[in-house]
Amino acid sequence: MKSFLLNDMKARPLVPGGEVKFVHSEHMTVSYWHFEADAEIPGHAHPHEQIVNLLEGTLEFTVNGEMDVFHAPAAIVIPSNMNHSGKTLTECTIIDVFYPMREDFAKLDG
């Protein structure tokens, strides 16, 4: 069994206005985000399925050209290879779940 004490983990800046902590299993990645208000999440796509769990705040989010505003609590399912982007309208706390594991994020953890 692996365990992680999230309060003891150091958050890393990954996008301007956003800090993240990662937990990886053999098949999944979970990212714990804290965003300042007005942080931009640049448009991108990846082969991983993703579920965005908005725990606190308000998020403007676009998936495949369709924009909506989400107020916590909310969950957004993003299919594989779907372009998506966002902007935090307030300070936000988000947990992202990725399947399969994000090897690019795992490399950041060494």
N, CA, C and O atoms as CSV, one atom per row, in Angstrom:
chain,resi,resn,atom,element,x,y,z
A,1,MET,N,N,0.841,-1.178,0.000
A,1,MET,CA,C,0.000,0.000,0.000
A,1,MET,C,C,0.886,1.242,0.000
A,1,MET,O,O,1.880,1.313,0.723
A,2,LYS,N,N,0.515,2.203,-0.810
A,2,LYS,CA,C,1.163,3.512,-0.825
A,2,LYS,C,C,0.213,4.499,-0.172
A,2,LYS,O,O,-1.005,4.405,-0.330
A,3,SER,N,N,0.779,5.443,0.560
A,3,SER,CA,C,-0.063,6.506,1.119
A,3,SER,C,C,0.662,7.836,0.958
A,3,SER,O,O,1.887,7.888,0.852
A,4,PHE,N,N,-0.117,8.900,0.942
A,4,PHE,CA,C,0.412,10.238,0.720
A,4,PHE,C,C,-0.221,11.179,1.736
A,4,PHE,O,O,-1.444,11.223,1.865
A,5,LEU,N,N,0.589,11.918,2.444
A,5,LEU,CA,C,0.098,12.936,3.365
A,5,LEU,C,C,0.101,14.257,2.610
A,5,LEU,O,O,1.128,14.929,2.511
A,6,LEU,N,N,-1.058,14.616,2.082
A,6,LEU,CA,C,-1.138,15.767,1.187
A,6,LEU,C,C,-0.687,17.055,1.856
A,6,LEU,O,O,-0.100,17.914,1.197
A,7,ASN,N,N,-0.944,17.210,3.141
A,7,ASN,CA,C,-0.515,18.433,3.836
A,7,ASN,C,C,1.006,18.525,3.938
A,7,ASN,O,O,1.547,19.617,4.115
A,8,ASP,N,N,1.702,17.392,3.827
A,8,ASP,CA,C,3.166,17.385,3.891
A,8,ASP,C,C,3.816,17.519,2.520
A,8,ASP,O,O,5.029,17.707,2.424
A,9,MET,N,N,3.021,17.424,1.460
A,9,MET,CA,C,3.562,17.534,0.104
A,9,MET,C,C,3.668,18.999,-0.296
A,9,MET,O,O,2.798,19.807,0.029
A,10,LYS,N,N,4.739,19.332,-1.002
A,10,LYS,CA,C,4.924,20.697,-1.489
A,10,LYS,C,C,4.226,20.857,-2.841
A,10,LYS,O,O,4.441,20.069,-3.763
A,11,ALA,N,N,3.394,21.880,-2.940
A,11,ALA,CA,C,2.740,22.177,-4.223
A,11,ALA,C,C,3.746,22.826,-5.163
A,11,ALA,O,O,4.628,23.566,-4.727
A,12,ARG,N,N,3.611,22.549,-6.436
A,12,ARG,CA,C,4.508,23.130,-7.435
A,12,ARG,C,C,3.695,23.996,-8.386
A,12,ARG,O,O,2.582,23.624,-8.761
A,13,PRO,N,N,4.236,25.146,-8.782
A,13,PRO,CA,C,3.551,25.938,-9.811
A,13,PRO,C,C,3.675,25.205,-11.145
A,13,PRO,O,O,4.752,24.732,-11.507
A,14,LEU,N,N,2.568,25.118,-11.866
A,14,LEU,CA,C,2.615,24.458,-13.168
A,14,LEU,C,C,2.069,25.367,-14.259
A,14,LEU,O,O,2.523,25.306,-15.401
A,15,VAL,N,N,1.111,26.198,-13.921
A,15,VAL,CA,C,0.607,27.240,-14.810
A,15,VAL,C,C,0.539,28.515,-13.977
A,15,VAL,O,O,0.369,28.434,-12.760
A,16,PRO,N,N,0.665,29.684,-14.588
A,16,PRO,CA,C,0.584,30.928,-13.810
A,16,PRO,C,C,-0.727,30.992,-13.022
A,16,PRO,O,O,-1.815,30.865,-13.583
A,17,GLY,N,N,-0.596,31.190,-11.712
A,17,GLY,CA,C,-1.769,31.267,-10.848
A,17,GLY,C,C,-2.275,29.932,-10.366
A,17,GLY,O,O,-3.310,29.872,-9.702
A,18,GLY,N,N,-1.561,28.833,-10.688
A,18,GLY,CA,C,-1.997,27.504,-10.275
A,18,GLY,C,C,-0.872,26.670,-9.706
A,18,GLY,O,O,0.211,26.589,-10.285
A,19,GLU,N,N,-1.137,26.044,-8.553
A,19,GLU,CA,C,-0.183,25.133,-7.929
A,19,GLU,C,C,-0.830,23.761,-7.814
A,19,GLU,O,O,-2.045,23.649,-7.654
A,20,VAL,N,N,-0.002,22.707,-7.899
A,20,VAL,CA,C,-0.534,21.352,-7.956
A,20,VAL,C,C,0.343,20.389,-7.158
A,20,VAL,O,O,1.553,20.576,-7.023
A,21,LYS,N,N,-0.314,19.355,-6.637
A,21,LYS,CA,C,0.340,18.200,-6.028
A,21,LYS,C,C,-0.169,16.982,-6.789
A,21,LYS,O,O,-1.355,16.902,-7.107
A,22,PHE,N,N,0.729,16.019,-7.088
A,22,PHE,CA,C,0.347,14.826,-7.849
A,22,PHE,C,C,0.437,13.578,-6.992
A,22,PHE,O,O,1.320,13.447,-6.144
A,23,VAL,N,N,-0.502,12.655,-7.232
A,23,VAL,CA,C,-0.440,11.309,-6.696
A,23,VAL,C,C,-0.622,10.379,-7.892
A,23,VAL,O,O,-1.567,10.520,-8.668
A,24,HIS,N,N,0.309,9.418,-8.026
A,24,HIS,CA,C,0.281,8.489,-9.157
A,24,HIS,C,C,0.138,7.062,-8.647
A,24,HIS,O,O,0.782,6.668,-7.675
A,25,SER,N,N,-0.709,6.300,-9.313
A,25,SER,CA,C,-0.749,4.859,-9.111
A,25,SER,C,C,-0.220,4.221,-10.387
A,25,SER,O,O,0.259,4.918,-11.281
A,26,GLU,N,N,-0.302,2.931,-10.470
A,26,GLU,CA,C,0.174,2.255,-11.679
A,26,GLU,C,C,-0.636,2.659,-12.906
A,26,GLU,O,O,-0.105,2.676,-14.017
A,27,HIS,N,N,-1.924,2.986,-12.720
A,27,HIS,CA,C,-2.801,3.236,-13.858
A,27,HIS,C,C,-3.460,4.610,-13.871
A,27,HIS,O,O,-4.102,4.963,-14.861
A,28,MET,N,N,-3.324,5.389,-12.814
A,28,MET,CA,C,-4.047,6.660,-12.719
A,28,MET,C,C,-3.146,7.762,-12.160
A,28,MET,O,O,-2.129,7.501,-11.517
A,29,THR,N,N,-3.554,8.998,-12.430
A,29,THR,CA,C,-2.947,10.162,-11.799
A,29,THR,C,C,-4.077,11.013,-11.228
A,29,THR,O,O,-5.104,11.226,-11.871
A,30,VAL,N,N,-3.861,11.490,-10.014
A,30,VAL,CA,C,-4.779,12.426,-9.386
A,30,VAL,C,C,-3.980,13.689,-9.094
A,30,VAL,O,O,-2.900,13.628,-8.506
A,31,SER,N,N,-4.520,14.838,-9.508
A,31,SER,CA,C,-3.833,16.104,-9.251
A,31,SER,C,C,-4.721,16.972,-8.364
A,31,SER,O,O,-5.931,17.074,-8.566
A,32,TYR,N,N,-4.086,17.588,-7.385
A,32,TYR,CA,C,-4.751,18.436,-6.400
A,32,TYR,C,C,-4.315,19.868,-6.679
A,32,TYR,O,O,-3.167,20.236,-6.431
A,33,TRP,N,N,-5.238,20.671,-7.195
A,33,TRP,CA,C,-4.937,22.025,-7.653
A,33,TRP,C,C,-5.488,23.091,-6.721
A,33,TRP,O,O,-6.556,22.941,-6.127
A,34,HIS,N,N,-4.734,24.161,-6.613
A,34,HIS,CA,C,-5.256,25.408,-6.035
A,34,HIS,C,C,-4.959,26.499,-7.055
A,34,HIS,O,O,-3.809,26.698,-7.447
A,35,PHE,N,N,-6.000,27.200,-7.478
A,35,PHE,CA,C,-5.861,28.282,-8.451
A,35,PHE,C,C,-6.265,29.604,-7.829
A,35,PHE,O,O,-7.226,29.674,-7.062
A,36,GLU,N,N,-5.527,30.654,-8.164
A,36,GLU,CA,C,-5.942,32.018,-7.847
A,36,GLU,C,C,-7.055,32.413,-8.815
A,36,GLU,O,O,-7.232,31.769,-9.849
A,37,ALA,N,N,-7.791,33.445,-8.495
A,37,ALA,CA,C,-8.792,33.976,-9.423
A,37,ALA,C,C,-8.098,34.475,-10.686
A,37,ALA,O,O,-6.968,34.959,-10.623
A,38,ASP,N,N,-8.758,34.362,-11.815
A,38,ASP,CA,C,-8.291,34.828,-13.121
A,38,ASP,C,C,-7.108,34.037,-13.672
A,38,ASP,O,O,-6.389,34.532,-14.541
A,39,ALA,N,N,-6.897,32.829,-13.187
A,39,ALA,CA,C,-5.838,31.974,-13.746
A,39,ALA,C,C,-6.334,31.362,-15.053
A,39,ALA,O,O,-7.483,30.930,-15.151
A,40,GLU,N,N,-5.466,31.330,-16.040
A,40,GLU,CA,C,-5.791,30.769,-17.356
A,40,GLU,C,C,-5.254,29.338,-17.437
A,40,GLU,O,O,-4.096,29.080,-17.110
A,41,ILE,N,N,-6.100,28.426,-17.872
A,41,ILE,CA,C,-5.692,27.056,-18.153
A,41,ILE,C,C,-5.627,26.958,-19.678
A,41,ILE,O,O,-6.662,26.889,-20.341
A,42,PRO,N,N,-4.418,26.951,-20.234
A,42,PRO,CA,C,-4.282,27.001,-21.697
A,42,PRO,C,C,-4.957,25.818,-22.381
A,42,PRO,O,O,-5.046,24.729,-21.813
A,43,GLY,N,N,-5.428,26.037,-23.594
A,43,GLY,CA,C,-6.041,24.980,-24.376
A,43,GLY,C,C,-5.051,23.861,-24.656
A,43,GLY,O,O,-3.891,24.111,-24.983
A,44,HIS,N,N,-5.517,22.633,-24.524
A,44,HIS,CA,C,-4.671,21.471,-24.771
A,44,HIS,C,C,-5.556,20.238,-24.913
A,44,HIS,O,O,-6.753,20.284,-24.632
A,45,ALA,N,N,-4.959,19.152,-25.347
A,45,ALA,CA,C,-5.620,17.854,-25.422
A,45,ALA,C,C,-4.586,16.795,-25.070
A,45,ALA,O,O,-3.384,17.020,-25.213
A,46,HIS,N,N,-5.049,15.652,-24.614
A,46,HIS,CA,C,-4.163,14.535,-24.262
A,46,HIS,C,C,-4.950,13.236,-24.411
A,46,HIS,O,O,-6.181,13.255,-24.425
A,47,PRO,N,N,-4.249,12.113,-24.522
A,47,PRO,CA,C,-4.946,10.845,-24.739
A,47,PRO,C,C,-5.651,10.300,-23.501
A,47,PRO,O,O,-6.351,9.291,-23.585
A,48,HIS,N,N,-5.476,10.949,-22.366
A,48,HIS,CA,C,-6.045,10.464,-21.114
A,48,HIS,C,C,-7.495,10.922,-20.954
A,48,HIS,O,O,-7.837,12.044,-21.329
A,49,GLU,N,N,-8.347,10.059,-20.400
A,49,GLU,CA,C,-9.648,10.501,-19.934
A,49,GLU,C,C,-9.411,11.342,-18.684
A,49,GLU,O,O,-8.476,11.081,-17.927
A,50,GLN,N,N,-10.247,12.340,-18.467
A,50,GLN,CA,C,-10.056,13.233,-17.319
A,50,GLN,C,C,-11.413,13.568,-16.718
A,50,GLN,O,O,-12.388,13.803,-17.431
A,51,ILE,N,N,-11.452,13.584,-15.393
A,51,ILE,CA,C,-12.612,14.099,-14.681
A,51,ILE,C,C,-12.133,15.250,-13.820
A,51,ILE,O,O,-11.283,15.074,-12.948
A,52,VAL,N,N,-12.686,16.437,-14.069
A,52,VAL,CA,C,-12.384,17.640,-13.297
A,52,VAL,C,C,-13.409,17.709,-12.168
A,52,VAL,O,O,-14.614,17.740,-12.418
A,53,ASN,N,N,-12.931,17.732,-10.937
A,53,ASN,CA,C,-13.793,17.847,-9.767
A,53,ASN,C,C,-13.588,19.223,-9.164
A,53,ASN,O,O,-12.599,19.462,-8.471
A,54,LEU,N,N,-14.516,20.125,-9.423
A,54,LEU,CA,C,-14.445,21.486,-8.896
A,54,LEU,C,C,-15.034,21.463,-7.493
A,54,LEU,O,O,-16.244,21.319,-7.319
A,55,LEU,N,N,-14.166,21.609,-6.490
A,55,LEU,CA,C,-14.597,21.519,-5.096
A,55,LEU,C,C,-14.968,22.868,-4.508
A,55,LEU,O,O,-15.880,22.965,-3.686
A,56,GLU,N,N,-14.255,23.919,-4.931
A,56,GLU,CA,C,-14.515,25.277,-4.445
A,56,GLU,C,C,-14.299,26.248,-5.589
A,56,GLU,O,O,-13.359,26.100,-6.369
A,57,GLY,N,N,-15.172,27.243,-5.689
A,57,GLY,CA,C,-14.982,28.320,-6.640
A,57,GLY,C,C,-15.878,28.240,-7.856
A,57,GLY,O,O,-16.799,27.427,-7.938
A,58,THR,N,N,-15.566,29.134,-8.818
A,58,THR,CA,C,-16.309,29.237,-10.068
A,58,THR,C,C,-15.317,29.180,-11.219
A,58,THR,O,O,-14.305,29.881,-11.216
A,59,LEU,N,N,-15.615,28.342,-12.198
A,59,LEU,CA,C,-14.703,28.040,-13.292
A,59,LEU,C,C,-15.428,28.180,-14.624
A,59,LEU,O,O,-16.491,27.594,-14.830
A,60,GLU,N,N,-14.840,28.961,-15.523
A,60,GLU,CA,C,-15.294,29.005,-16.912
A,60,GLU,C,C,-14.485,27.953,-17.650
A,60,GLU,O,O,-13.255,28.012,-17.660
A,61,PHE,N,N,-15.161,26.991,-18.269
A,61,PHE,CA,C,-14.448,25.868,-18.858
A,61,PHE,C,C,-14.992,25.585,-20.248
A,61,PHE,O,O,-16.203,25.615,-20.468
A,62,THR,N,N,-14.092,25.311,-21.184
A,62,THR,CA,C,-14.456,25.032,-22.570
A,62,THR,C,C,-13.952,23.652,-22.951
A,62,THR,O,O,-12.777,23.337,-22.762
A,63,VAL,N,N,-14.848,22.828,-23.488
A,63,VAL,CA,C,-14.487,21.503,-23.985
A,63,VAL,C,C,-14.992,21.406,-25.411
A,63,VAL,O,O,-16.184,21.556,-25.680
A,64,ASN,N,N,-14.051,21.148,-26.332
A,64,ASN,CA,C,-14.384,20.992,-27.747
A,64,ASN,C,C,-15.190,22.186,-28.273
A,64,ASN,O,O,-16.134,22.007,-29.043
A,65,GLY,N,N,-14.818,23.399,-27.859
A,65,GLY,CA,C,-15.461,24.615,-28.324
A,65,GLY,C,C,-16.738,25.000,-27.595
A,65,GLY,O,O,-17.309,26.054,-27.875
A,66,GLU,N,N,-17.198,24.168,-26.663
A,66,GLU,CA,C,-18.428,24.447,-25.911
A,66,GLU,C,C,-18.068,24.969,-24.519
A,66,GLU,O,O,-17.518,24.234,-23.698
A,67,MET,N,N,-18.382,26.248,-24.257
A,67,MET,CA,C,-18.028,26.889,-22.994
A,67,MET,C,C,-19.226,26.898,-22.060
A,67,MET,O,O,-20.371,27.060,-22.483
A,68,ASP,N,N,-18.924,26.718,-20.757
A,68,ASP,CA,C,-19.945,26.814,-19.722
A,68,ASP,C,C,-19.266,27.343,-18.460
A,68,ASP,O,O,-18.044,27.271,-18.327
A,69,VAL,N,N,-20.052,27.865,-17.553
A,69,VAL,CA,C,-19.556,28.329,-16.259
A,69,VAL,C,C,-20.053,27.350,-15.206
A,69,VAL,O,O,-21.243,27.043,-15.138
A,70,PHE,N,N,-19.125,26.863,-14.384
A,70,PHE,CA,C,-19.434,25.876,-13.352
A,70,PHE,C,C,-19.180,26.470,-11.977
A,70,PHE,O,O,-18.177,27.146,-11.750
A,71,HIS,N,N,-20.101,26.209,-11.070
A,71,HIS,CA,C,-19.980,26.630,-9.676
A,71,HIS,C,C,-19.828,25.370,-8.830
A,71,HIS,O,O,-20.551,24.394,-9.030
A,72,ALA,N,N,-18.895,25.391,-7.891
A,72,ALA,CA,C,-18.667,24.221,-7.040
A,72,ALA,C,C,-19.892,23.942,-6.183
A,72,ALA,O,O,-20.588,24.863,-5.756
A,73,PRO,N,N,-20.144,22.684,-5.939
A,73,PRO,CA,C,-19.421,21.512,-6.426
A,73,PRO,C,C,-19.922,21.087,-7.807
A,73,PRO,O,O,-21.116,21.145,-8.102
A,74,ALA,N,N,-18.979,20.662,-8.637
A,74,ALA,CA,C,-19.320,20.230,-9.992
A,74,ALA,C,C,-18.252,19.257,-10.488
A,74,ALA,O,O,-17.118,19.262,-10.009
A,75,ALA,N,N,-18.632,18.430,-11.445
A,75,ALA,CA,C,-17.691,17.515,-12.089
A,75,ALA,C,C,-17.862,17.631,-13.596
A,75,ALA,O,O,-18.980,17.737,-14.100
A,76,ILE,N,N,-16.738,17.610,-14.309
A,76,ILE,CA,C,-16.726,17.722,-15.764
A,76,ILE,C,C,-15.955,16.524,-16.313
A,76,ILE,O,O,-14.804,16.304,-15.936
A,77,VAL,N,N,-16.574,15.753,-17.193
A,77,VAL,CA,C,-15.926,14.595,-17.798
A,77,VAL,C,C,-15.389,15.008,-19.168
A,77,VAL,O,O,-16.127,15.504,-20.019
A,78,ILE,N,N,-14.091,14.791,-19.357
A,78,ILE,CA,C,-13.428,15.151,-20.614
A,78,ILE,C,C,-12.956,13.867,-21.295
A,78,ILE,O,O,-12.075,13.187,-20.771
A,79,PRO,N,N,-13.519,13.527,-22.440
A,79,PRO,CA,C,-13.071,12.327,-23.151
A,79,PRO,C,C,-11.626,12.473,-23.643
A,79,PRO,O,O,-11.090,13.578,-23.728
A,80,SER,N,N,-11.039,11.379,-23.950
A,80,SER,CA,C,-9.689,11.313,-24.499
A,80,SER,C,C,-9.569,12.174,-25.759
A,80,SER,O,O,-10.478,12.208,-26.589
A,81,ASN,N,N,-8.440,12.863,-25.888
A,81,ASN,CA,C,-8.081,13.658,-27.074
A,81,ASN,C,C,-9.024,14.815,-27.370
A,81,ASN,O,O,-9.080,15.273,-28.511
A,82,MET,N,N,-9.759,15.299,-26.391
A,82,MET,CA,C,-10.702,16.402,-26.563
A,82,MET,C,C,-10.015,17.704,-26.124
A,82,MET,O,O,-9.498,17.787,-25.010
A,83,ASN,N,N,-10.012,18.705,-26.988
A,83,ASN,CA,C,-9.401,19.987,-26.638
A,83,ASN,C,C,-10.206,20.644,-25.516
A,83,ASN,O,O,-11.436,20.644,-25.544
A,84,HIS,N,N,-9.495,21.210,-24.521
A,84,HIS,CA,C,-10.162,21.873,-23.413
A,84,HIS,C,C,-9.275,22.970,-22.830
A,84,HIS,O,O,-8.049,22.927,-22.931
A,85,SER,N,N,-9.938,23.960,-22.213
A,85,SER,CA,C,-9.246,25.098,-21.608
A,85,SER,C,C,-10.156,25.674,-20.540
A,85,SER,O,O,-11.319,25.289,-20.418
A,86,GLY,N,N,-9.604,26.613,-19.760
A,86,GLY,CA,C,-10.435,27.195,-18.722
A,86,GLY,C,C,-9.880,28.488,-18.181
A,86,GLY,O,O,-8.760,28.894,-18.491
A,87,LYS,N,N,-10.704,29.131,-17.354
A,87,LYS,CA,C,-10.304,30.329,-16.633
A,87,LYS,C,C,-11.041,30.312,-15.301
A,87,LYS,O,O,-12.252,30.097,-15.244
A,88,THR,N,N,-10.290,30.542,-14.239
A,88,THR,CA,C,-10.916,30.591,-12.922
A,88,THR,C,C,-11.501,31.978,-12.713
A,88,THR,O,O,-10.796,32.979,-12.834
A,89,LEU,N,N,-12.776,32.036,-12.403
A,89,LEU,CA,C,-13.437,33.318,-12.161
A,89,LEU,C,C,-13.284,33.745,-10.706
A,89,LEU,O,O,-13.413,34.923,-10.375
A,90,THR,N,N,-13.007,32.778,-9.850
A,90,THR,CA,C,-12.709,33.018,-8.437
A,90,THR,C,C,-11.547,32.102,-8.072
A,90,THR,O,O,-11.085,31.321,-8.905
A,91,GLU,N,N,-11.086,32.190,-6.865
A,91,GLU,CA,C,-10.136,31.212,-6.356
A,91,GLU,C,C,-10.812,29.839,-6.442
A,91,GLU,O,O,-11.994,29.711,-6.121
A,92,CYS,N,N,-10.071,28.815,-6.873
A,92,CYS,CA,C,-10.665,27.494,-7.075
A,92,CYS,C,C,-9.797,26.391,-6.478
A,92,CYS,O,O,-8.569,26.474,-6.466
A,93,THR,N,N,-10.469,25.366,-5.988
A,93,THR,CA,C,-9.836,24.114,-5.592
A,93,THR,C,C,-10.397,23.032,-6.503
A,93,THR,O,O,-11.611,22.855,-6.602
A,94,ILE,N,N,-9.494,22.305,-7.171
A,94,ILE,CA,C,-9.889,21.301,-8.163
A,94,ILE,C,C,-9.088,20.029,-7.936
A,94,ILE,O,O,-7.889,20.081,-7.660
A,95,ILE,N,N,-9.746,18.903,-8.051
A,95,ILE,CA,C,-9.071,17.605,-8.096
A,95,ILE,C,C,-9.338,17.021,-9.481
A,95,ILE,O,O,-10.488,16.803,-9.863
A,96,ASP,N,N,-8.258,16.769,-10.231
A,96,ASP,CA,C,-8.352,16.131,-11.546
A,96,ASP,C,C,-7.970,14.663,-11.412
A,96,ASP,O,O,-7.015,14.322,-10.715
A,97,VAL,N,N,-8.718,13.803,-12.081
A,97,VAL,CA,C,-8.417,12.377,-12.128
A,97,VAL,C,C,-8.170,12.019,-13.585
A,97,VAL,O,O,-8.981,12.332,-14.457
A,98,PHE,N,N,-7.039,11.358,-13.843
A,98,PHE,CA,C,-6.642,10.978,-15.201
A,98,PHE,C,C,-6.479,9.468,-15.310
A,98,PHE,O,O,-5.931,8.825,-14.415
A,99,TYR,N,N,-6.965,8.909,-16.424
A,99,TYR,CA,C,-6.728,7.514,-16.749
A,99,TYR,C,C,-6.380,7.438,-18.225
A,99,TYR,O,O,-7.109,8.003,-19.041
A,100,PRO,N,N,-5.312,6.773,-18.604
A,100,PRO,CA,C,-4.326,6.162,-17.727
A,100,PRO,C,C,-3.429,7.206,-17.063
A,100,PRO,O,O,-3.616,8.409,-17.243
A,101,MET,N,N,-2.465,6.732,-16.303
A,101,MET,CA,C,-1.554,7.595,-15.568
A,101,MET,C,C,-0.881,8.593,-16.516
A,101,MET,O,O,-0.510,8.248,-17.638
A,102,ARG,N,N,-0.731,9.840,-16.043
A,102,ARG,CA,C,-0.048,10.884,-16.825
A,102,ARG,C,C,1.457,10.727,-16.644
A,102,ARG,O,O,2.021,11.195,-15.655
A,103,GLU,N,N,2.099,10.074,-17.593
A,103,GLU,CA,C,3.542,9.863,-17.501
A,103,GLU,C,C,4.292,11.189,-17.541
A,103,GLU,O,O,5.347,11.314,-16.919
A,104,ASP,N,N,3.768,12.187,-18.264
A,104,ASP,CA,C,4.434,13.491,-18.309
A,104,ASP,C,C,4.440,14.134,-16.921
A,104,ASP,O,O,5.437,14.742,-16.531
A,105,PHE,N,N,3.349,14.010,-16.175
A,105,PHE,CA,C,3.308,14.547,-14.817
A,105,PHE,C,C,4.174,13.718,-13.867
A,105,PHE,O,O,4.822,14.271,-12.979
A,106,ALA,N,N,4.189,12.394,-14.049
A,106,ALA,CA,C,4.998,11.526,-13.193
A,106,ALA,C,C,6.484,11.856,-13.335
A,106,ALA,O,O,7.232,11.769,-12.362
A,107,LYS,N,N,6.914,12.233,-14.538
A,107,LYS,CA,C,8.316,12.607,-14.740
A,107,LYS,C,C,8.685,13.853,-13.957
A,107,LYS,O,O,9.837,14.005,-13.550
A,108,LEU,N,N,7.723,14.755,-13.737
A,108,LEU,CA,C,7.994,15.955,-12.930
A,108,LEU,C,C,8.313,15.594,-11.489
A,108,LEU,O,O,9.028,16.329,-10.808
A,109,ASP,N,N,7.785,14.462,-11.019
A,109,ASP,CA,C,8.020,14.031,-9.650
A,109,ASP,C,C,9.308,13.220,-9.516
A,109,ASP,O,O,9.693,12.830,-8.413
A,110,GLY,N,N,9.978,12.968,-10.657
A,110,GLY,CA,C,11.262,12.278,-10.615
A,110,GLY,C,C,11.076,10.845,-10.500
A,110,GLY,O,O,12.053,10.098,-10.451
